[in-house]
Amino acid sequence: MQGEQTDIRLSVETDMKFLPLVLSFTESSSRIFGLEDRDALKLTLAGEEVFSYLCRMTKDPKPITLTMVNGFYYALLRFAFDGIDFDLRAFNLTADVAPDEEGLDEMGLLIASRSVDRMTIFHEAMEGTGFELIKEKTYPAVEPWKGEEAPGKDGLSLGRPDAENLKVFVRSIAGRYDPFIYPQDFRYPGKVVDMVESGEYGVLVATDRKGRIAGGMVWRSSGPSMIECYGPYVFVEDGRRKVGEELVTGLISAIGRSEAVCLMNRYSTEDLPQGYFEELGTIDFVSNGEKRPWHFLFRQLKEDPGCRVYADAGMEEFLNSQYKRHFLAREIVPVRYEGEKQNAHSVFGASFQHSQNLVVLSPLWDGADARENLARHIDALRSEGIANILFRIDLGYGWHARLYPVIEANGFVPAIIIPYRGKADYVFFTLRG
């Protein structure tokens, strides 16, 4: 099953007579892809609201393609179209639509965005413009586990675990490690099983002679040129460093044939052996009311081929210092706003990591109100008690880089570059104070 995905497509026009067909298509596909009734109905509701909104926005019917994608642990509904004008401000975390006719139109988008786990916007030359709505399956939360007898450190064998051992591995991580140093996905063992089965995660575990799990590492591809890994998570009492080194060398061997240029570890443990990674950067992170360093580690897998990135003048000094420090070849293209037409309203995405009290904001749609909109997001998140607020841009998009004055004006400072994380490199900003 690994690597396989099932796509189902429906082509209709933005005419309300097709709404029953859209509803049937979405609900039936959601159930086929494994969503429970409640989750399937939420995705169907979101699809209904988006389709109805697009119908209201078109004077004459226009072609639109709906695609349902089986992500194994989620179902994705994509709307793709051209030539439809719309206002996306209702997608914002802070959206509060007015009770007038225009506000009622946007209310559907607000309902849609609140009914799914993630909702994104795309605007590409090949794919056109559209929305992607993702609804994840519901999984039971992890029950932390720690075996009564510690695994042995000698005679270890490395391999991919079956589903049951994988769940034991995930429960063992929760039983031994702070949530600060493993991804939020690890709170749901069944979800990790599905993510491994889909090919999104790779897992390598070390087992002793009795078949007990002595430790493991997890990794995933983050674009064609970057792999990120987590761990090593080690469960033995003695010889932890030896087990950690075997896991790291096993991981490097397992990904050796990939096309990735670099390997990043943003959830490392004390059992990570010296000499395999260099520090990419550190972010000050608040955990349980105290600041602690969040280390991002980096290893070059192949010679850096270089790429082009966009940058506002205010960022160039930071970028040049980081690229020089890590020997990354980049052509920096300057960008700035020069009076060109802008959309009235911007949209920012918000990715929540609840177990770490963390939110990462990112630009989804450019707009003239970006500075004020970003300030509203910060105020809303602070009022919710979010201790860690980051902002992320992709330097492969000129309009992302052009937002730097807006980002800086709202109190963010550049903290770290993640090479090849997106279309080009990601830059993460931290919020002062």
C-alpha positions in Angstrom: 0.0 0.0 0.0 3.0 2.3 0.6 3.1 5.3 -1.8 -0.4 4.5 -3.2 -3.1 7.1 -3.3 -6.6 7.0 -4.7 -7.9 10.1 -6.4 -11.5 10.5 -7.4 -12.5 13.4 -9.7 -15.7 15.2 -10.5 -16.1 18.0 -13.1 -19.2 20.2 -12.8 -20.1 23.8 -13.3 -20.8 26.4 -10.6 -24.5 25.9 -10.8 -26.6 25.0 -7.7 -28.3 22.2 -9.6 -25.1 20.2 -9.2 -25.1 20.6 -5.4 -26.7 17.2 -4.7 -24.1 15.5 -6.9 -21.3 17.4 -5.1 -22.7 16.4 -1.7 -23.0 12.7 -2.7 -19.5 12.7 -4.2 -17.9 14.2 -1.1 -19.8 12.1 1.5 -19.4 8.8 -0.3 -15.7 9.3 -1.0 -15.1 10.3 2.6 -16.6 7.1 3.9 -14.8 5.0 1.3 -11.5 6.6 2.5 -12.2 5.7 6.1 -13.6 8.8 7.8 -16.1 8.1 10.5 -19.6 9.4 10.0 -19.1 12.5 12.1 -15.9 13.5 10.2 -17.3 12.6 6.8 -20.3 14.9 7.5 -18.0 17.7 8.5 -16.0 17.5 5.3 -19.3 17.2 3.3 -20.6 20.4 5.1 -17.4 22.2 4.3 -17.6 21.1 0.6 -21.2 22.3 0.4 -20.3 25.7 1.8 -17.4 26.2 -0.6 -19.3 25.1 -3.7 -22.3 27.2 -2.8 -20.1 30.2 -2.3 -18.4 29.7 -5.7 -21.8 29.5 -7.3 -22.8 32.8 -5.7 -19.6 34.4 -6.9 -20.2 33.5 -10.6 -22.7 35.3 -12.8 -22.5 32.6 -15.4 -21.6 29.0 -14.6 -17.9 28.2 -14.9 -16.2 24.8 -14.9 -14.8 23.5 -11.7 -13.0 20.3 -10.8 -13.4 18.6 -7.4 -10.8 16.0 -6.4 -11.0 13.7 -3.4 -7.7 12.3 -2.3 -7.2 9.3 0.1 -4.3 10.3 2.4 -4.8 7.2 4.5 -5.0 9.2 7.8 -7.0 12.0 6.2 -9.3 12.8 3.2 -8.5 15.8 1.1 -11.1 17.7 -1.0 -9.7 20.0 -3.7 -11.6 22.6 -5.6 -9.7 23.9 -8.7 -11.0 26.6 -11.1 -10.1 29.7 -13.1 -11.7 33.1 -13.5 -13.7 33.3 -10.3 -13.2 36.4 -8.1 -13.7 36.0 -4.4 -12.7 37.5 -1.0 -10.8 35.1 1.2 -10.8 37.0 4.5 -13.2 34.6 6.1 -10.4 32.0 6.0 -8.5 33.9 8.7 -8.3 32.7 12.2 -9.6 36.1 13.3 -12.5 36.2 10.8 -15.7 37.9 12.1 -18.0 38.4 9.2 -20.5 41.3 9.1 -24.3 40.5 9.2 -24.9 42.2 5.8 -25.3 40.6 2.3 -21.6 40.5 1.7 -21.0 39.0 5.1 -23.6 36.3 4.6 -21.7 35.3 1.5 -18.5 35.0 3.4 -20.2 33.1 6.3 -20.1 29.9 4.2 -16.3 30.1 3.9 -16.0 30.7 7.7 -18.2 27.6 8.4 -16.1 25.6 5.9 -12.8 26.6 7.5 -14.0 25.7 11.0 -15.4 22.3 9.9 -12.0 20.9 8.7 -8.6 20.4 10.2 -6.7 22.4 7.6 -7.8 24.6 4.7 -5.3 26.1 2.3 -5.4 28.1 -0.9 -3.3 27.6 -4.0 -2.7 29.7 -7.1 -0.5 28.0 -9.6 0.0 28.4 -13.3 -0.6 24.7 -14.0 -3.2 23.9 -11.4 -5.1 27.2 -11.5 -6.7 28.6 -8.3 -8.5 26.7 -5.7 -9.0 25.4 -2.1 -7.8 22.3 -0.4 -9.8 21.0 2.6 -8.3 18.3 4.8 -10.2 16.3 7.4 -8.2 13.8 9.4 -9.5 10.6 10.8 -10.3 10.5 14.6 -7.8 8.4 16.6 -7.6 7.5 20.3 -5.0 9.3 22.2 -1.8 7.5 23.3 -1.6 5.6 26.6 2.1 6.0 27.7 3.8 2.7 28.3 7.0 1.6 29.9 7.9 -2.1 30.1 8.7 -3.6 33.4 11.9 -5.1 32.0 14.3 -2.8 30.2 15.5 -4.0 26.7 19.1 -5.2 26.3 21.7 -3.2 24.4 23.6 -6.1 22.8 22.8 -8.1 19.7 20.4 -5.5 18.3 18.8 -5.9 15.0 17.5 -2.9 13.0 14.3 -3.0 10.9 10.8 -1.7 10.2 8.3 -2.6 12.8 4.9 -4.2 12.1 1.8 -2.3 13.2 1.6 -3.6 16.7 5.3 -3.0 17.5 5.0 0.4 15.9 2.3 1.3 18.4 4.4 -0.1 21.2 7.3 2.1 20.0 5.0 5.2 20.0 3.6 4.5 23.4 7.1 3.9 24.7 8.2 7.4 23.5 5.2 8.9 25.3 6.2 7.0 28.4 9.8 8.2 28.5 10.0 11.5 26.8 8.7 15.1 27.2 6.1 16.1 24.5 8.6 18.9 23.7 10.8 16.5 21.8 8.4 14.5 19.6 5.9 15.5 17.0 2.2 16.0 17.9 1.3 13.1 15.6 2.9 10.7 18.1 0.1 11.4 20.5 -2.0 9.0 18.4 -0.4 5.6 17.7 -3.0 4.5 15.2 -2.4 7.7 13.2 1.4 6.9 13.1 0.6 3.4 11.8 -1.5 4.9 9.0 1.2 7.6 8.2 3.8 4.9 7.9 1.6 2.8 5.8 1.0 5.7 3.5 4.7 6.4 3.1 4.6 9.7 4.8 6.7 8.5 7.8 9.6 6.1 7.7 10.5 4.2 11.0 13.5 2.2 12.0 13.6 0.4 15.3 16.2 -1.6 17.2 15.1 -4.8 18.9 17.0 -7.0 21.3 17.4 -10.8 21.2 14.0 -11.1 23.0 12.2 -8.9 20.4 11.9 -6.0 22.8 12.2 -2.5 21.3 15.4 -0.8 22.4 14.8 2.4 20.5 14.0 3.9 17.2 14.0 6.9 14.8 11.4 8.4 12.6 11.7 10.4 9.4 9.7 12.0 6.6 10.3 13.8 3.4 9.8 17.5 3.4 9.9 18.3 -0.3 12.2 16.6 -2.9 15.4 17.9 -1.3 14.9 17.7 2.4 14.3 14.9 4.9 13.6 15.6 8.5 14.1 13.1 11.3 13.2 12.7 15.0 15.1 11.1 17.7 16.9 8.8 18.4 14.5 7.6 21.1 16.3 5.1 23.3 14.7 2.8 25.9 17.7 0.8 27.3 19.1 1.7 30.7 22.8 1.1 29.9 24.7 1.7 26.6 22.3 4.4 25.5 24.9 6.2 23.4 25.8 3.0 21.5 22.2 2.3 20.7 21.7 5.9 19.6 24.6 5.7 17.2 23.4 2.5 15.7 20.0 4.1 15.0 21.5 7.2 13.4 23.9 5.2 11.1 21.0 2.9 10.3 18.8 5.9 9.3 21.5 7.5 7.1 21.9 4.1 5.4 18.1 3.8 4.9 17.8 7.2 3.2 21.1 6.9 1.3 19.4 6.4 -2.1 17.0 9.3 -1.8 17.4 12.5 -3.8 17.5 14.6 -0.6 20.2 17.1 -0.3 20.1 17.5 3.4 18.8 15.9 6.6 17.3 18.0 9.5 16.5 17.0 13.0 14.2 19.3 14.9 13.3 16.8 17.7 16.6 15.5 18.8 17.3 13.8 22.2 20.3 13.6 24.5 21.1 10.2 22.9 22.0 11.8 19.5 25.7 10.9 19.0 28.3 13.7 18.5 29.6 14.5 15.0 26.7 13.5 12.8 24.9 16.8 12.7 25.8 20.5 13.0 23.6 23.1 14.5 21.4 24.9 12.0 20.0 27.3 14.6 18.2 27.6 17.9 14.8 29.1 18.8 13.9 30.2 22.3 10.9 28.1 23.3 8.7 28.5 26.3 7.8 25.2 28.0 5.9 25.1 31.3 6.6 28.8 31.8 10.3 28.5 31.3 12.5 29.3 28.3 14.5 26.5 26.8 16.5 26.2 23.6 14.9 24.4 20.7 17.7 23.1 18.6 17.5 22.6 14.8 20.2 20.3 13.6 21.4 19.8 10.0 23.5 17.3 8.0 24.5 17.7 4.3 23.7 14.5 2.4 24.8 15.6 -1.1 26.7 18.6 -2.5 24.5 21.7 -2.3 23.3 22.5 -5.9 22.3 26.1 -5.0 19.0 27.8 -5.8 17.4 31.3 -6.2 15.7 33.0 -3.3 13.8 36.3 -2.9 14.5 38.8 -0.2 13.5 42.2 1.0 16.5 44.5 1.6 15.9 44.3 5.4 16.5 40.5 5.4 19.7 40.4 3.2 22.2 40.8 6.0 20.6 37.9 8.0 20.4 35.7 4.9 23.9 36.3 3.8 25.3 35.5 7.3 23.3 32.3 7.5 24.1 31.1 4.0 27.8 31.8 4.5 27.8 30.0 7.9 26.3 26.8 6.4 28.1 27.0 3.0 24.8 27.2 1.0 25.0 28.7 -2.5 22.1 31.1 -3.1 21.3 33.8 -5.6 19.4 36.4 -3.7 16.9 38.4 -5.8 15.8 41.7 -4.2 12.0 42.3 -4.0 9.9 45.1 -2.7 6.4 46.5 -3.1 6.4 49.1 -5.9 2.8 50.3 -6.1 1.3 47.3 -7.9 -2.3 46.4 -7.4 -3.0 44.3 -4.3 -6.0 42.3 -3.1 -8.0 44.1 -0.4 -7.6 41.4 2.2 -4.8 39.1 3.2 -5.0 35.5 4.6 -2.7 33.9 7.1 -2.7 30.3 8.0 -2.3 29.1 11.6 -0.8 25.6 12.3 -1.4 24.6 15.9 0.8 22.2 17.9 -1.3 22.1 21.1 1.0 19.7 23.0 3.8 22.3 22.7 1.6 25.4 23.1 2.9 26.5 19.7 1.3 28.2 16.6 3.1 28.8 13.3 1.6 31.5 11.2 2.2 31.6 7.4 1.0 33.7 4.5 -1.7 32.2 2.3 -2.9 35.2 0.3 -1.4 38.6 -0.2 -3.5 41.7 0.6 -3.3 45.4 1.5 -4.4 44.8 5.1 -1.6 42.4 5.9 0.0 44.5 8.6 -3.3 45.0 10.5 -4.4 41.4 9.9 -1.2 40.0 11.3 -1.6 42.2 14.4 -5.1 40.8 14.9 -3.8 37.3 14.7 -1.1 38.0 17.3 -3.6 39.6 19.7 -6.0 36.7 19.3 -3.3 34.0 20.0 -2.0 35.9 23.0 -5.4 36.2 24.4 -5.7 32.4 24.1 -2.5 32.0 26.2 -0.3 30.7 23.3 3.2 31.0 24.6 5.1 30.3 21.3 4.1 32.2 18.2 6.3 31.8 15.1 6.0 33.1 11.6 7.2 31.3 8.5 7.8 32.3 4.9 9.1 30.5 1.8 11.8 32.4 0.0 10.8 30.7 -3.2 7.9 33.1 -3.4 8.6 36.7 -4.1 5.4 37.9 -2.4 6.3 36.0 0.8 9.7 37.8 1.0 8.0 41.1 0.2 6.0 40.8 3.5 9.2 41.3 5.6 8.3 45.0 6.5 4.9 43.7 7.7 6.4 40.9 9.7 9.0 43.2 11.3 6.5 45.9 12.1 4.6 43.3 14.1 7.5 42.4 16.3 9.0 39.4 14.6 12.7 38.9 14.1 14.3 36.3 11.8 15.7 33.3 13.7 16.5 30.4 11.5 16.7 29.2 7.9 15.5 25.7 6.9 17.2 24.9 3.5 15.0 23.3 0.8 12.0 23.0 3.1 9.5 24.5 0.6 9.8 25.8 -2.9 13.1 27.2 -1.8 14.2 27.8 1.9 11.9 28.5 4.8 12.7 31.4 7.2 11.2 31.2 10.7 10.7 34.3 12.7 10.2 34.6 16.5 8.1 37.2 18.3 10.0 39.6 20.4 9.0 39.6 24.1 
